[in-house]
Amino acid sequence: MREGFQDDLGRLHGRLAAMSEGAAEAMRGATRALLAADLRLAEQVIGADSELDDLRSSCEEEAYSLLALQSPVAGDLRMVLAVVYCAEKIERMGDLAAHVASMARRTHPDRVVPAELEPVFRELGEATSHMADRVAELVRTGAKGGHAELSHEDETVDALHARVLATITAEGWEHDQRTAVGLTLVTRFYERFADQTVSVAKRLDFAATGDLPA
């Protein structure tokens, strides 16, 4: 019974890691679509979001089945409940990547990001997708300490977010209000994506140790 439970839990972790890898790839694609005004790529990212929705449903169904049939306790119970919590957060990460892609689609053939801000958004895309990849590694390996690591990376995303806001509110801003509003929305999507990875890492640390990181 115990061995079978661990096999089932391992499969759950595999699906959760695949979700996070999918979210990372979605953010990479969304960023490329955003910077290149690539309508086809934007639509691909938006269309693929349903796959993460399906994986979340599958994770939840299997987790609830384990709870009902195996009645796990202590660390095992924390692990199963963590899957349910993290699947929701990672699905939200996919939604946020799709929102970035939707901005590219909405403004096509115009570009959302002015040339002078392209390097900042490129950094945002790289940082957030790396954070999602790191979450997948933490899920697969069961490594501890991910919350502190990703919280540090989240500070980088916050700084980039602040740089965008400072640029579009400066007196020398050369573009119109519509552009500023669009950039405010998009940079917020990146910032929230990063926040979700930190939430996932925090729950994974709790599941592994029984102590909730501060």
N, C-alpha and C positions, 0 to 999 in steps of 0.2 A: 504493500500500500504506500509506504513512505517513498520507495524508489519511483513508483509511478507518479506520485505527486510531484517529485522533483523534476521528472521528465516533462510533465505538463507545465510546470512553472518555467522551465527552460524554454519551452516553445512560446509561452507568453512573453518572456523577455525578448525572444527573437523577433516577435511581431512588433513589440514596442520599439526596439532598436531600428527596425525597418521603417517604422513611422517617422522616427527622428531623422533618419537618412533621407527619407522622402521629403521632409520639410526643408532640410538643408538644400537639396537639389532644387526644390521649388523656389527658394529664395535666390539661389544663384541664377536660375532662369529668369525670374522676375526682374532681377537687377539688370541682367543683360538686355531684356526687353525694354526696360525703363530707359536705359542709357542710349540704346540704339533705335528707339521708337520702332521696335520690331513687333508688328501686329500679330504675325503668325505665332511667334514664340509666346507672346502674352496670352493668346488664346489657348495654347497648349498647357501653360501653367494653370490657367483657370480651369480648364477641363479636367486636368489630372487631380484636382483637389478632391474630387469624389472618391478617389482611391484611399486617401487618408481617412475620409469619413467611414468608408467600409471597414478599414483596419481597426478604427476605434470601436466600432460596433462589435467586431469579432473579438477584440481584446476584452471588452466588457462582458460579453456573453460567456466566454471561457472562464473569466475570473469569477463570475457569479456561480457558474457551474462548480468550480473548485470549492467555493465557499459552502455551497449546499451539500456537496458529496463528500468532501474531505474534512470539513470543520477544522481548518488550521488554527493554530494558536500561536501566541508570542511572535517570534520573528517571521514565521511563515505567514501568519495573518497580516503582518505589516507589509510583507512583500506583495501579497495578492491585492490588498487594498491600494498599495502604491501604484500598481499597474492601472487600476481604474482611474485614479487621480491623474497620473501622468499621461494616459492616453487622451484624456480631455484636453490637457494643456498642449500636447503636441498637435492634436487636431486643430487647436486654435492657432498654433504657429503656421500650419498650412493655410488657414483662412487668411492670416495676415500677409503671407507671401502672395496669395491670390489677389488681395486688395492692392498690393503694389503693382501687380500685373494689370489689374483693372484700370489703374490710373494711366498706364501706358496705352491701353486700348482706348480709353475715353478721349485722350488728347490726340491720338494718331490722326494725321501724319506729323503733327507738331510734337516737339519733345517736351517732356515735363521738366527736365533738369537743364538749366542754363550751363553753358560750357564751363564757366568758372567754378561751378559746384560739382561737376562730374567726378573729380577725384575724391571728394568727400563721400558721395553716394557709392562710389566703387569701394571705398573702405568700409562703409556701412554694410554693403552686401557681403564682403569677404568676412568681416567680423561676425556677423550674425549667422551666416551659414557654417562657419567654423564652430561656433558655439553649439549649433544643432548636431554637427558631426561628433563633437565631444560628448554630448549627451548620449548619443548612440553607443559610444565606446564605454561610457560609464554603465549603461544598462547591460551591455554584453559581458563586461569584466567584473561587475560588482565592486568596482573600486570605490573607496571612500574619499572624502575630501573634495568632492566635485563642487559642492556649494561655494566654498571659499574661492576656488579657482574661477568658476563662472561669474561670481560676483565681481571679481577683479576685472574680468573681460567686459562685464556689463558697464563698468565705469568708462571704458573706452567708447562704447556705443553712446553712453550718455553725453560724453564730451563732444562727439561728432554731431549728435542731435543738437546740442547747445550751439555749436558752430554754425549750423544751418540757420537756426533761429536768429542768431546774432547778425548773420549776413543779410537776411531778408528784412530785418527791421532797422538796419543801419540807414543813415541819411543818404548814403551814396548808392542805394539800391536802384538799379537802372531798369528793372522790369516792372510789369504791371501787378496790380493787386491779385488778379486771378492766378498768376504764376506763384505768387507768394503763398496764397491759400493752398494751392496744390502741393507745394513743397512742404508746408506745415503738416498736411495730412500724411504724406508719404513718409516723412522722417519719423512721424509718430508710429507708423506701422512697424518700422525697423526697431524703434525703441521698445515697443510692446513685445515684439518677437523675442528680443533679448531677455526681457523680463520673464517671459514664459520659460525659457531655458533655465533661468535661475530657480524658478519655482519647482521645476522638475528635479533639478539637482538637489535642492533642499529636501524634497520628499524621498529621494533615493538614499540620501545620507541617513535620514530618519529610519527608513526601512532597514538599513544595514546595521545601525547602531542602537536604535531605540531612543536616541537623543536628538531633539529637534534643534538644528543649528540656529544660532541667534541671527 
